[in-house]
Structure formats: structure tokens, C-alpha cells
Amino acid sequence: MSLTRNILLWMSENKFMKERIPKLGFVRKAVKKFMPGETEDFALDAAAQFSQFGIPSVFTKLGENITQISEADLVRDHYLKLIEKIVERKLDIEISVKLTQLGFDHSEEETYNNFIAIVKKAKEKLGNSVFIDMESSIYTQRTLDFYKKCKKDFENVGLCLQAYLFRTQNDIEELFSINPSIRMVKGAYKEPHSLVFKDKPMVDENFFVCANKLLLQSKQNNIRPVFATHDEKLIKRITQEADRIGIKKSAYEFQMLYGIKTTLQKQLAKDGYQFRVLIAYGESWYPWYMRRLAERPANIWFVIKNIFSN
Ligand SMILES: Cc1cc2nc3c(=O)[nH]c(=O)nc-3n(C[C@H](O)[C@H](O)[C@H](O)COP(=O)(O)OP(=O)(O)OC[C@H]3O[C@@H](n4cnc5c(N)ncnc54)[C@H](O)[C@@H]3O)c2cc1C
């Protein structure tokens, strides 16, 4: 892991910086590259624009590790209201949430109730799935257990898994028996060396191995494989492998973040691949934004450019 990436990930967790950096005008401007605005209305407008290119969306309200359980009720209510707005605007939008935003640090029972309220309403009003984001490794096992519990009662739930973790291949295999919906990502957090592949090419290779497992399994079982990456080489390898083993484009899906490789996003949709764009919004964007900078430290130049742009 590069030093710059380490520093940016450390900054993403630092309380002193968390309180100060989001107030800086040039940072607020730079964030717009990855986020259409702080409220869901900006996100809905962006989703409407993508829908003109046949691209559906995934929405996530930024914020994690709430400090009081009562805040989780507000997040749940936000998503319940959002579903009404999605229906009104007739858009194809799925929701993806962080469990720590729904109370995971405070009460697992309340987190379950909050999450299931969203899942039920999404099924009833939108007929689609709600995904669980994967947070740092201190939550991995608990998140997997939580997912298994939800999947027993509700079909329309999905889970994100991270290719940088050594354990992920095993986790995927263990989930096969419950017909999971899995969104594979490389992984965005600062993790101890004992748990993750150290070198990026090894993470990329593990992503491919995991993707291959999911594709093969999708031939026999009703699973939903989602590959969330902007890595063009990896996307090409996955599509070639899917062709080789005879898997239709409709049987798997790609996802990318708003503001990254938009031309490629439109091209994938045009070429007939299942594709969704993830649109994030919300006031608590700081740690999420710092992780985006850490993924591509060259993005810092964009922030610096904004200091001088006025
Ligand atoms: C839909 C979606 C959901 C996600 N959910 C989670 C989650 O729940 N948990 C989690 O840990 N992580 C999540 N991530 C983040 C993920 O783990 C990676 O950190 C992120 O996607 C970057 O990895 P990459 O696969 O694009 O590959 P990389 O090898 O990092 O990037 C490939 C190329 O994409 C471009 N690129 C990548 N990131 C950026 C960026 N920030 N700015 C500009 N260009 C960039 C660059 O050209 C780069 O060379 C999610 C990502 C997506 C797309």
C-alpha cells in the first residue's frame, strides 16, 4: 500500500480532520466530482439523467458509525421516504446501506429492525433488492452473520464482499447454499497486513478468482453476481471469461461510482451489459470522500486545482 494511500486513509478516520476539512470551500467544491449534491433530490436528478442512457442507479446516503442509536431511526425514515420519491419519479433505483449507519455499533436487534423495514418497503414498492455495504474488517464476520439471518426471511437482500481480504473466497463458498446476491469490490479501508493481500496485483487477481467462482455458480444456482469496479482490464477479463464458459450478459452485472469513468459506464450499458451507477449523497461525506482520494491519489490534484479556481 502506498504511503499517500495510507496517509489519506488515516485522515479519513481522524476526528480532528473530520471536523475541519469538510468546512473548506475548495474541498466542498472538489467533492462534486463524485457526488451530485448533499440531498437526495440532487441524486434523483442525476439518476433521471442516467436513466436516459438506460442506466439504473444505486443510492447510498453517506454517513457511518452513528454516535447514538436514535440517529439510526432518522436514517431508516430517510430511506423509507426516499422509496416514496423513487416511486413518484418512476426511476429504477436500488438502495445500499452501511449497517453502522443503522445502529450496528449499538444494538444488533434494532439494526435488524431498521434494515428489514427498508427491505420490506423496497420489495413492496420497488420490487427490488437492498444491499449491505461491507465496512472495515472489524465488522466482516458480524456483517456476514447478519446477512445470513436476513436472507433466511427475505429474498431481496444483497451483500458486498471485498477481494483484498484473504477470507473472501471461503466466505463466497459458504454463502452459495443461500443463493446470495453478491457485490464484489476490491475493498476501500485501511486494514491490518495479517488480513489482506498486500500487493495490488494480488488483490486484482483475487477479485478475478472470486468473480470466476460467482460466474460458475450462477450457472447452477439463482445467485446475482455484481462486479463493482472501474478496472478496465479486470472488466475485460471477466466478460471474456463469462463468454468462454457460456454465461449470458443478462446473468451478471457491473457497477461503478458516479463521476468515475462515465464514458465507460455508458459504453457498457450500450453494449448490452447489466450496469448500475452508484450515486452517493448526504452531508457526512468526509470519510467516504477521503477513501475515494486514497483509491487514486492523483485526485488530490483536482482538490488543489479548486483552491485556485476562484
Ligand atoms: C458500486 C460500488 C460499491 C462499493 N461498495 C463498497 C463497499 O461496500 N465496501 C468497500 O470496502 N468498498 C466499496 N467500494 C469501493 C471499492 O472497494 C474500491 O475501493 C473502488 O471501487 C476502487 O477500486 P477499483 O475496483 O475501481 O480498482 P482500482 O484498481 O482502484 O482502480 C481502477 C481504475 O479505476 C479508476 N479509479 C478507481 N478509483 C478511482 C477514484 N476514486 N477516482 C478516480 N478514478 C478512480 C482509475 O483509473 C484506476 O486506475 C465500492 C465501489 C463501487 C464501484
The ligand as a Gaussian input file, in Angstrom:
#p B3LYP/6-31G(d) Opt

LIG

0 1
 C      -20.688000       0.365000      -6.731000
 C      -19.560000       0.315000      -5.752000
 C      -19.816000      -0.032000      -4.425000
 C      -18.775000      -0.103000      -3.498000
 N      -19.023000      -0.533000      -2.226000
 C      -18.003000      -0.755000      -1.376000
 C      -18.214000      -1.338000      -0.095000
 O      -19.343000      -1.611000       0.314000
 N      -17.128000      -1.569000       0.695000
 C      -15.845000      -1.279000       0.282000
 O      -14.901000      -1.552000       1.025000
 N      -15.637000      -0.677000      -0.909000
 C      -16.657000      -0.421000      -1.747000
 N      -16.404000       0.146000      -2.978000
 C      -15.062000       0.706000      -3.280000
 C      -14.096000      -0.378000      -3.785000
 O      -13.723000      -1.220000      -2.720000
 C      -12.822000       0.243000      -4.389000
 O      -12.153000       0.953000      -3.391000
 C      -13.058000       1.178000      -5.559000
 O      -14.055000       0.695000      -6.402000
 C      -11.764000       1.344000      -6.395000
 O      -11.345000       0.116000      -6.863000
 P      -11.465000      -0.369000      -8.408000
 O      -12.053000      -1.739000      -8.401000
 O      -12.170000       0.619000      -9.219000
 O       -9.979000      -0.609000      -8.869000
 P       -8.678000       0.296000      -8.864000
 O       -7.595000      -0.614000      -9.315000
 O       -8.531000       1.013000      -7.579000
 O       -8.976000       1.352000      -9.985000
 C       -9.020000       1.013000     -11.356000
 C       -9.026000       2.312000     -12.137000
 O      -10.266000       2.995000     -11.914000
 C      -10.061000       4.379000     -11.751000
 N      -10.436000       4.763000     -10.374000
 C      -10.632000       3.949000      -9.301000
 N      -10.972000       4.665000      -8.215000
 C      -10.975000       5.962000      -8.605000
 C      -11.240000       7.183000      -7.937000
 N      -11.573000       7.223000      -6.646000
 N      -11.143000       8.318000      -8.641000
 C      -10.827000       8.309000      -9.965000
 N      -10.561000       7.171000     -10.657000
 C      -10.641000       6.021000      -9.988000
 C       -8.601000       4.648000     -12.010000
 O       -8.435000       4.915000     -13.377000
 C       -7.948000       3.317000     -11.684000
 O       -6.761000       3.113000     -12.354000
 C      -17.436000       0.221000      -3.915000
 C      -17.201000       0.557000      -5.244000
 C      -18.225000       0.606000      -6.160000
 C      -17.914000       0.946000      -7.582000

